[in-house]
Amino acid sequence: MSAAVVCESVDEAVAGIEDGSTVLVGGFGLAGMPFDLIDGLIRQGAKDLTVVSNNAGNGEVGLAALLKAGRVRKVVCSFPRQVDSYVFDELYRTGDVELEVVPQGNLAERMRAAGAGIGPFYCPTAVGTPLAEGKETRTFDGREYLLEHPISADYAFISAYRSDTVGNLVYRKTARNFGPVMATAATTTIVQVQEIAPVGSLDPESVVTPSIYVDRIVPVEARHYTVQGAQ
């Protein structure tokens, strides 16, 4: 297994992403959102994307900007609507984007299963709701369960705090969120980081995602976003 490639620019990091790709996008709202990678993907031009994320964008930055640019065919998420999700709302109402709602715990576990090489599994979440329609059910110990399938992807976009030059990742507080499971579930994992350190300088106890799961890293400047114009 070769070390991750340290890219000189965001555009280099997102080069080669194909139309129709499935992309896992880290972040919980704005926390841990890989803004620079998403902006680079907009410039790169890939379209007809399936995006898997916790939510469907905030305001007009990050994932919402990708949606507004018309690059997304389908969104798979656990929390599509909130006060500032007006970009997604309008696209969904007009039929310009598909939606698959997945309960948050199921979303994380389905990606974890893909990364761990686990096949479909049974889970009780969503039994008796519209989300159960069309899914195989089994009863264990008197409780009904739904069959859920792993979620894998062509690419994962995640944001980390620090990396060493081979791709070992350290996250900052809650910005970690879905990053670790997404890194394991994609064929190509691309990471934006605030700092790249020499090999051996990171405390091994602080490394959450080992380099074996990371393919490309790119240093970016820390940016802070606020959402304006929520409707």
C-alpha positions as CSV (number, residue, x, y, z in Angstrom):
1,M,0.0,0.0,0.0
2,S,1.6,3.3,-1.1
3,A,1.4,6.5,0.9
4,A,-1.2,9.1,0.3
5,V,-0.4,11.7,-2.4
6,V,0.2,15.2,-1.1
7,C,-1.4,17.5,-3.7
8,E,-0.2,21.0,-4.4
9,S,-3.7,22.4,-5.0
10,V,-7.4,21.5,-4.4
11,D,-7.9,21.3,-8.1
12,E,-5.2,18.6,-8.3
13,A,-6.8,16.8,-5.4
14,V,-10.2,16.5,-7.2
15,A,-8.9,15.9,-10.7
16,G,-10.4,12.9,-12.5
17,I,-13.7,12.6,-10.7
18,E,-16.1,11.2,-13.3
19,D,-19.7,12.1,-14.1
20,G,-22.1,9.8,-12.3
21,S,-19.8,9.2,-9.3
22,T,-21.0,8.6,-5.8
23,V,-19.3,10.9,-3.3
24,L,-19.4,10.7,0.5
25,V,-19.2,14.2,1.9
26,G,-18.3,14.6,5.5
27,G,-19.7,17.2,7.9
28,F,-22.5,17.7,10.3
29,G,-24.1,20.9,9.1
30,L,-21.1,23.2,8.6
31,A,-18.9,21.4,11.2
32,G,-16.3,19.4,9.3
33,M,-17.7,20.2,5.9
34,P,-14.8,20.0,3.3
35,F,-15.6,23.3,1.7
36,D,-12.5,23.6,-0.3
37,L,-12.9,20.2,-1.9
38,I,-16.5,20.9,-2.8
39,D,-15.5,24.2,-4.4
40,G,-12.9,22.4,-6.3
41,L,-15.4,19.8,-7.5
42,I,-17.7,22.6,-8.8
43,R,-14.8,24.0,-10.8
44,Q,-13.8,20.5,-12.0
45,G,-17.3,20.0,-13.5
46,A,-18.3,16.5,-12.7
47,K,-22.1,16.1,-12.9
48,D,-25.0,13.6,-12.3
49,L,-23.4,12.9,-8.9
50,T,-24.9,10.9,-6.0
51,V,-24.0,12.6,-2.8
52,V,-24.1,10.9,0.6
53,S,-24.0,13.2,3.6
54,N,-25.6,13.8,6.9
55,N,-27.7,16.7,5.6
56,A,-28.6,18.4,2.3
57,G,-26.6,21.7,2.6
58,N,-26.8,25.0,4.5
59,G,-27.3,28.4,2.9
60,E,-25.4,28.6,-0.4
61,V,-22.0,27.3,0.7
62,G,-20.4,23.8,0.7
63,L,-22.8,21.1,-0.3
64,A,-25.6,23.6,-1.0
65,A,-23.3,25.3,-3.6
66,L,-22.8,22.0,-5.3
67,L,-26.5,21.5,-5.5
68,K,-27.1,25.0,-6.7
69,A,-24.6,24.4,-9.5
70,G,-26.8,21.6,-10.8
71,R,-24.2,18.9,-10.3
72,V,-26.1,16.5,-8.1
73,R,-28.6,13.9,-9.3
74,K,-29.4,12.3,-5.9
75,V,-28.9,13.1,-2.3
76,V,-28.7,10.3,0.4
77,C,-28.9,11.8,3.8
78,S,-30.5,11.7,7.2
79,F,-31.6,15.3,7.7
80,P,-32.6,17.0,4.4
81,R,-34.7,19.9,5.6
82,Q,-33.9,22.7,8.0
83,V,-34.3,26.5,8.1
84,D,-31.4,27.2,5.8
85,S,-31.8,24.2,3.3
86,Y,-33.7,26.4,0.8
87,V,-31.4,25.4,-2.1
88,F,-32.2,21.7,-1.7
89,D,-35.9,22.4,-0.9
90,E,-36.4,24.2,-4.2
91,L,-34.6,21.5,-6.3
92,Y,-36.6,18.8,-4.6
93,R,-39.9,20.5,-5.1
94,T,-39.1,20.9,-8.8
95,G,-38.0,17.3,-9.2
96,D,-34.4,18.3,-10.1
97,V,-32.9,16.2,-7.4
98,E,-33.8,12.8,-5.9
99,L,-33.8,12.1,-2.2
100,E,-33.2,8.9,-0.2
101,V,-33.7,9.5,3.5
102,V,-31.6,7.2,5.8
103,P,-31.9,7.4,9.6
104,Q,-28.6,8.8,11.0
105,G,-27.4,5.8,12.9
106,N,-28.2,3.6,9.8
107,L,-26.3,6.0,7.6
108,A,-23.2,5.7,9.7
109,E,-23.5,1.9,10.2
110,R,-24.1,1.3,6.5
111,M,-20.9,3.1,5.6
112,R,-19.0,1.4,8.4
113,A,-20.2,-2.0,7.1
114,A,-18.9,-1.1,3.7
115,G,-15.5,-0.2,5.1
116,A,-15.3,-3.3,7.2
117,G,-16.3,-5.7,4.4
118,I,-19.5,-6.6,6.1
119,G,-22.6,-7.5,3.9
120,P,-26.2,-6.5,4.5
121,F,-27.3,-6.5,8.1
122,Y,-30.6,-6.3,10.0
123,C,-31.6,-3.2,12.0
124,P,-34.9,-2.3,13.8
125,T,-34.7,1.4,13.0
126,A,-37.6,2.6,10.7
127,V,-39.7,-0.5,11.1
128,G,-43.4,0.5,10.6
129,T,-42.5,3.7,8.7
130,P,-42.5,4.6,5.0
131,L,-38.7,4.0,5.1
132,A,-39.4,0.3,5.5
133,E,-41.3,0.0,2.2
134,G,-39.7,-2.6,-0.1
135,K,-37.2,-3.8,2.4
136,E,-36.9,-7.4,3.5
137,T,-37.9,-8.0,7.1
138,R,-37.0,-10.7,9.7
139,T,-38.1,-11.2,13.3
140,F,-35.6,-12.0,15.9
141,D,-36.6,-12.7,19.5
142,G,-40.0,-11.2,18.9
143,R,-38.7,-7.9,17.4
144,E,-39.0,-7.0,13.7
145,Y,-35.9,-5.9,11.8
146,L,-35.2,-4.4,8.3
147,L,-32.4,-5.6,6.0
148,E,-30.0,-2.7,5.3
149,H,-27.2,-2.7,2.7
150,P,-23.7,-1.2,3.0
151,I,-23.1,2.2,1.4
152,S,-19.8,2.4,-0.5
153,A,-18.7,5.1,-2.9
154,D,-16.3,6.1,-5.6
155,Y,-14.9,9.0,-3.6
156,A,-15.0,10.4,0.0
157,F,-14.4,14.1,0.7
158,I,-13.5,14.7,4.3
159,S,-11.9,17.5,6.4
160,A,-9.3,16.8,9.0
161,Y,-7.3,19.0,11.3
162,R,-3.8,17.6,10.7
163,S,-2.2,14.9,8.6
164,D,1.3,13.7,8.3
165,T,2.9,13.3,4.9
166,V,1.6,9.7,4.4
167,G,-2.0,10.5,5.4
168,N,-2.5,9.6,9.0
169,L,-5.3,11.9,10.2
170,V,-6.1,13.9,13.3
171,Y,-9.5,15.5,13.6
172,R,-10.6,18.5,15.7
173,K,-13.4,17.9,18.1
174,T,-16.9,17.5,16.6
175,A,-15.6,18.2,13.1
176,R,-14.6,14.5,13.1
177,N,-18.2,13.3,12.8
178,F,-18.6,11.1,9.7
179,G,-15.0,11.4,8.5
180,P,-13.6,8.2,9.9
181,V,-16.4,5.9,8.5
182,M,-16.4,7.7,5.2
183,A,-12.7,7.3,4.8
184,T,-13.0,3.5,5.0
185,A,-16.0,3.2,2.6
186,A,-14.7,4.9,-0.5
187,T,-12.4,3.7,-3.3
188,T,-10.6,7.0,-3.2
189,T,-10.5,9.2,-0.1
190,I,-9.6,12.8,-0.5
191,V,-8.8,14.9,2.5
192,Q,-8.4,18.6,3.1
193,V,-6.3,19.5,6.2
194,Q,-5.1,22.6,7.9
195,E,-1.6,21.3,8.5
196,I,0.7,18.6,7.1
197,A,3.3,17.4,9.6
198,P,6.4,15.2,9.2
199,V,6.0,11.5,9.6
200,G,6.5,10.5,13.2
201,S,5.5,13.9,14.6
202,L,1.8,13.0,15.3
203,D,0.9,11.4,18.6
204,P,-0.2,7.9,17.6
205,E,-2.9,8.0,20.2
206,S,-4.4,11.0,18.4
207,V,-4.5,9.4,15.0
208,V,-8.1,8.4,14.2
209,T,-7.9,7.5,10.5
210,P,-4.8,5.6,9.6
211,S,-3.1,6.4,6.3
212,I,-4.1,3.1,4.7
213,Y,-7.5,4.6,4.1
214,V,-6.3,7.9,2.6
215,D,-5.4,8.5,-1.0
216,R,-5.0,12.2,-1.5
217,I,-4.4,15.1,1.0
218,V,-4.2,18.8,0.3
219,P,-3.4,21.6,2.7
220,V,-5.9,24.5,2.9
221,E,-6.2,27.6,5.0
222,A,-8.8,27.5,7.8
223,R,-12.0,29.3,6.8
224,H,-15.0,30.1,8.9
225,Y,-18.5,30.2,7.3
226,T,-21.7,31.8,8.5
227,V,-24.9,31.2,6.6
228,Q,-26.9,34.3,5.6
229,G,-30.2,34.7,3.9
230,A,-31.9,31.6,5.4
231,Q,-35.5,31.5,4.4
